[in-house]
Amino acid sequence: MDVSSAIQKRRSIRKYKAKEIPHDLLMETLEGARLAPSGANRQPWQLIVVTDAERKRGLVPICKDQKFIADCSAFIAGVDDPSQKWARVDVSIALEHIALMAVEKGLGTCYIGAFDGEKLAAYLGIPKPYVVTVGMTLGYPDESPEARSRKPVAELLHWERYGGGE
Ligand SMILES: Cc1cc2nc3c(=O)[nH]c(=O)nc-3n(C[C@H](O)[C@H](O)[C@H](O)COP(=O)(O)O)c2cc1C
């Protein structure tokens, strides 16, 4: 699959099949993060991968009761040191690489930003000063959502300076 197809096909998936991801496939998907760019090539992220059913269930109340988290095959927490200048950007790019890699491999993802950061850090045993910037569910999609709406390009682009038209 080419990159533009993966970008166009990606959707946030909130319904998953009860199916484990084979270890090799999971590792190939996570490889996307390892290859991601980062400020000064610092690669500051750590990824915590939760696959145990009970551990995933325990994430639900910490993540604003988003029940589908218990049904994904793997929950990935993107962890970084917030004192490092580009760390939040870096970990976000790494997770997006995973999201696009997942599309190619027939897997689905959904970012999880709604969570109690302190509770999640404690649950995952994350030492200070590290924090979870964002989480992501990963698994075999059990839904095929339509593309969600996007702003027209004219609302996003400025040419040469802010407010500059084409
Ligand atoms: C930083 C971030 C945090 C998000 N947090 C959640 C979340 O907690 N729960 C959820 O169901 N979706 C979450 N989403 C998914 C967005 O709702 C979704 O990307 C958006 O509605 C567009 O839909 P699409 O991804 O299918 O194109 C998050 C997305 C991002 C980028």
The ligand as an SDF file (V2000), in Angstrom:
LIG
                    3D

 31 33  0  0  0  0  0  0  0  0999 V2000
   -4.6820   13.9640   20.0930 C   0  0  0  0  0  0  0  0  0  0  0  0
   -5.9430   13.1720   19.8030 C   0  0  0  0  0  0  0  0  0  0  0  0
   -6.6990   12.6900   20.8560 C   0  0  0  0  0  0  0  0  0  0  0  0
   -7.8400   11.9180   20.6090 C   0  0  0  0  0  0  0  0  0  0  0  0
   -8.5170   11.3570   21.6710 N   0  0  0  0  0  0  0  0  0  0  0  0
   -9.5650   10.5490   21.4310 C   0  0  0  0  0  0  0  0  0  0  0  0
  -10.1990    9.8660   22.5150 C   0  0  0  0  0  0  0  0  0  0  0  0
   -9.8450    9.9760   23.6760 O   0  0  0  0  0  0  0  0  0  0  0  0
  -11.2330    9.0480   22.1990 N   0  0  0  0  0  0  0  0  0  0  0  0
  -11.6750    8.8580   20.9180 C   0  0  0  0  0  0  0  0  0  0  0  0
  -12.6080    8.0810   20.7250 O   0  0  0  0  0  0  0  0  0  0  0  0
  -11.0850    9.4840   19.8820 N   0  0  0  0  0  0  0  0  0  0  0  0
  -10.0380   10.3170   20.0970 C   0  0  0  0  0  0  0  0  0  0  0  0
   -9.3950   10.9200   19.0480 N   0  0  0  0  0  0  0  0  0  0  0  0
   -9.8320   10.6560   17.6600 C   0  0  0  0  0  0  0  0  0  0  0  0
  -10.5040   11.8650   17.0040 C   0  0  0  0  0  0  0  0  0  0  0  0
  -11.7860   12.0190   17.5650 O   0  0  0  0  0  0  0  0  0  0  0  0
  -10.5620   11.6070   15.4780 C   0  0  0  0  0  0  0  0  0  0  0  0
   -9.2510   11.5430   14.9700 O   0  0  0  0  0  0  0  0  0  0  0  0
  -11.3340   12.6850   14.7300 C   0  0  0  0  0  0  0  0  0  0  0  0
  -12.6840   12.7020   15.1390 O   0  0  0  0  0  0  0  0  0  0  0  0
  -11.2950   12.4850   13.2140 C   0  0  0  0  0  0  0  0  0  0  0  0
  -11.7710   11.2070   12.8610 O   0  0  0  0  0  0  0  0  0  0  0  0
  -10.8500   10.1810   12.0370 P   0  0  0  0  0  0  0  0  0  0  0  0
   -9.6290    9.8930   12.8690 O   0  0  0  0  0  0  0  0  0  0  0  0
  -11.6830    8.9450   11.8150 O   0  0  0  0  0  0  0  0  0  0  0  0
  -10.4700   10.8380   10.7450 O   0  0  0  0  0  0  0  0  0  0  0  0
   -8.2650   11.6830   19.2700 C   0  0  0  0  0  0  0  0  0  0  0  0
   -7.4760   12.1660   18.2180 C   0  0  0  0  0  0  0  0  0  0  0  0
   -6.3260   12.8700   18.4760 C   0  0  0  0  0  0  0  0  0  0  0  0
   -5.4760   13.3310   17.3100 C   0  0  0  0  0  0  0  0  0  0  0  0
  1  2  1  0
  2  3  1  0
  2 30  2  0
  3  4  2  0
  4  5  1  0
  4 28  1  0
  5  6  2  0
  6  7  1  0
  6 13  1  0
  7  8  2  0
  7  9  1  0
  9 10  1  0
 10 11  2  0
 10 12  1  0
 12 13  2  0
 13 14  1  0
 14 15  1  0
 14 28  1  0
 15 16  1  0
 16 17  1  0
 16 18  1  0
 18 19  1  0
 18 20  1  0
 20 21  1  0
 20 22  1  0
 22 23  1  0
 23 24  1  0
 24 25  2  0
 24 26  1  0
 24 27  1  0
 28 29  2  0
 29 30  1  0
 30 31  1  0
M  END
$$$$
